Amino acid sequence: MPWILMAAVGLGTAGLLVLGVLSMRLWLDVRVLSREVDTASRTLAEACGELSATVRG
């Protein structure tokens, strides 16, 4: 019977480690994505400014 408990603890620990790795990976992906979105929005804002300057005059 104790081997069943040890197996359950081992599987639980492995599951928590996998969840930890997946959450770190997700966090890193979100960081990269947020940087790309920030760069794209700044570029779009700059292009809109140039376009409005061209239209005005």
BALOBA-1460 file (C-alpha; in Angstrom, 3 decimals):
// residues 57
<rec num="1" residu="m" x="0.000" y="0.000" z="0.000"/>
<rec num="2" residu="p" x="2.782" y="2.541" z="0.698"/>
<rec num="3" residu="w" x="4.024" y="2.243" z="-2.888"/>
<rec num="4" residu="i" x="0.659" y="3.545" z="-4.095"/>
<rec num="5" residu="l" x="1.054" y="6.627" z="-1.922"/>
<rec num="6" residu="m" x="4.606" y="7.146" z="-3.144"/>
<rec num="7" residu="a" x="3.442" y="6.821" z="-6.742"/>
<rec num="8" residu="a" x="0.642" y="9.320" z="-6.132"/>
<rec num="9" residu="v" x="3.049" y="11.809" z="-4.555"/>
<rec num="10" residu="g" x="5.512" y="11.303" z="-7.397"/>
<rec num="11" residu="l" x="2.872" y="11.862" z="-10.052"/>
<rec num="12" residu="g" x="1.558" y="14.907" z="-8.221"/>
<rec num="13" residu="t" x="5.049" y="16.381" z="-7.987"/>
<rec num="14" residu="a" x="5.732" y="15.696" z="-11.663"/>
<rec num="15" residu="g" x="2.417" y="17.305" z="-12.580"/>
<rec num="16" residu="l" x="3.249" y="20.422" z="-10.592"/>
<rec num="17" residu="l" x="6.659" y="20.653" z="-12.253"/>
<rec num="18" residu="v" x="5.072" y="20.387" z="-15.693"/>
<rec num="19" residu="l" x="2.547" y="23.084" z="-14.806"/>
<rec num="20" residu="g" x="5.359" y="25.313" z="-13.582"/>
<rec num="21" residu="v" x="7.303" y="24.907" z="-16.804"/>
<rec num="22" residu="l" x="4.203" y="25.572" z="-18.903"/>
<rec num="23" residu="s" x="3.340" y="28.691" z="-16.917"/>
<rec num="24" residu="m" x="6.880" y="30.063" z="-17.334"/>
<rec num="25" residu="r" x="6.699" y="29.394" z="-21.074"/>
<rec num="26" residu="l" x="3.341" y="31.162" z="-21.287"/>
<rec num="27" residu="w" x="4.707" y="34.132" z="-19.321"/>
<rec num="28" residu="l" x="7.679" y="34.441" z="-21.687"/>
<rec num="29" residu="d" x="5.429" y="34.200" z="-24.761"/>
<rec num="30" residu="v" x="3.138" y="36.909" z="-23.390"/>
<rec num="31" residu="r" x="6.131" y="39.171" z="-22.721"/>
<rec num="32" residu="v" x="7.354" y="38.796" z="-26.303"/>
<rec num="33" residu="l" x="3.873" y="39.308" z="-27.704"/>
<rec num="34" residu="s" x="3.327" y="42.450" z="-25.643"/>
<rec num="35" residu="r" x="6.597" y="43.916" z="-26.931"/>
<rec num="36" residu="e" x="5.576" y="43.192" z="-30.521"/>
<rec num="37" residu="v" x="2.149" y="44.740" z="-30.002"/>
<rec num="38" residu="d" x="3.746" y="47.815" z="-28.428"/>
<rec num="39" residu="t" x="6.127" y="48.213" z="-31.377"/>
<rec num="40" residu="a" x="3.292" y="47.770" z="-33.882"/>
<rec num="41" residu="s" x="1.061" y="50.311" z="-32.135"/>
<rec num="42" residu="r" x="3.870" y="52.880" z="-31.984"/>
<rec num="43" residu="t" x="4.600" y="52.357" z="-35.684"/>
<rec num="44" residu="l" x="0.925" y="52.691" z="-36.537"/>
<rec num="45" residu="a" x="0.609" y="55.876" z="-34.484"/>
<rec num="46" residu="e" x="3.642" y="57.339" z="-36.239"/>
<rec num="47" residu="a" x="2.231" y="56.429" z="-39.659"/>
<rec num="48" residu="c" x="-1.110" y="58.028" z="-38.767"/>
<rec num="49" residu="g" x="0.696" y="61.191" z="-37.735"/>
<rec num="50" residu="e" x="2.582" y="61.325" z="-41.008"/>
<rec num="51" residu="l" x="-0.572" y="60.660" z="-42.990"/>
<rec num="52" residu="s" x="-2.514" y="63.415" z="-41.236"/>
<rec num="53" residu="a" x="0.368" y="65.835" z="-41.823"/>
<rec num="54" residu="t" x="0.314" y="64.957" z="-45.527"/>
<rec num="55" residu="v" x="-3.445" y="65.355" z="-45.789"/>
<rec num="56" residu="r" x="-3.405" y="68.739" z="-44.030"/>
<rec num="57" residu="g" x="-0.822" y="70.295" z="-46.063"/>
